[in-house]
């Protein structure tokens, strides 16, 4: 059996795209194969367990601190003669107290973001505590843990904050971009139709945005959790107000998501607390190294020699690249959906039958390899963290996004076996020592212009066309020269025939005949001619 007949296309069972818990929604590799709903439940369960453990640790440390403080106070009093033997033990307790105090301070710094963002403020507070308002480290830790249970938008509006926090942060005070202003105006115009509910929604959104401005140092998962909690609470309130009308709730939530994420885009997209930028560079370098991958290696059912297929491929590449220019997760998903529809159209035109899911995934991988979208990992993570979860769990948006995640995962793990190549050829292609041969193989699908890059492919195609045009032009010139020679021969032959006839039958020129009465000079004196007369019989 030949190597070509042994090749198998990239196949992913549709059940592998669903949540591993069997809830029926689409899963995601970023959520360990779970859907957003099951992932949030698992995350909240693990977070609740961690908080309970931290709470128990804080209470334990507080008790030990109080006991150590009580023991140290007892040690400063005059020691009775019968307790002189306990002096070494008191020194041991003092050392233990110092060690516990250091541990409490370390745990407090771990949980308190203010200790990292405002060191001057923290030092001022320490001086105030030294002067009269001393607070134990355990009580401070308990207070910070209690604050973790309170959603950020329920912690009070900015007018209720202390005088120290009234100074606006640079992200809030800087001038908004034109797009942000436009989205804000559209959001206000949309909420006017909701009257009182619209004013309440606008107020909650503004409070939430201002509260998020103070949480830049949180991890991306924590920021995502705050946003998803806000979506969930807002959706529950809207369901209660609209009495279960999911379509109206979805319409309002789309506008809320657009307003919220446009305002928060610069602070939550590819945050500094993540390694998204590092993953972006790794993915781009990986795709550049795979520039030699052809359609035949991926078993992609496309014939780019067909103009409609070529146009659909270009549009799909444009859509997936344009995804990076969008700010709202819903708009980024729309780019992925549009790209996928162009892919299905290209497959349908090539095969002249409806495309299947087995054809879609390898074609999507091919499009991603040709496009090499900018900041691909950051965009996927941004959609995963901050998109309305209902869009990722169901519908065509969720299906196409899940397939894109599978395509990226396949590219990261792509090896010689995946492309039906030998390990030696794969290493040579990856290192640039060799490139796939241009020899056309007999295949089900015609050899298309996917050799190296679209530019080189178009150049080879144009050279072939020019070669054919040159051959046809030479044929036309040869025919024209032959026709000219034939015309000259025909003209010469006709001329010779005319001369021969003239020589055989010479032309005699005779003078013209004179009239009968040409010599009669007195014609004017002649009587008129006789007129015939008719007689009646």
Buried (B, 14 or more C-beta within 10 A) or exposed (E): EEEEEEBEEBEBEEEEBBBEBEBEBBBBBBBEBBBBBBBBEBBEEEBEEEBEEBBEBBBEBBEBBEBBBEBBEEBEEEBEEEEEEEEEEBEEBBEBBEEBBEBBBEBBEEBBBBBEEBEEEBEEBEEEEEEEEEEBBBEBBBEBBEEEEEEBBEEEEBEEBEEEEEEEEEBBEEEEEEEBEEBBEBBEEBBEEBEEBBEBBBEBBBBBBBBBBBBBEBEBEBBBBBBBBBBEBBBEBBBEBBEEEEEBBBBBBBBBBBBBBBBBBBBBBBBEEBEBBEBBEEBBEBBEBBBBBBBBBBBBBBBBEBEEBBBBBBBBBBBBBBBBEBBBBBBBBBBBBBBBBBBBBBBBBBBEEEBEBBBBBBBBBBBBBBBBBEBBBBBBBBBBBBBBBBBBBBBEBBBBBBBBBBBBEBBEEBEBEBBBBEEEEBEBBBEEEEEBEEEEEEEEBEBBBBBBEBEEBEEBEEEEEEEEEEEEEEEEEEEEEEEEEEEEEEEEEEEEEEEEEEEEEEEEEEEEEEEEEEEEEEEEEEEEEEEEEEEEE
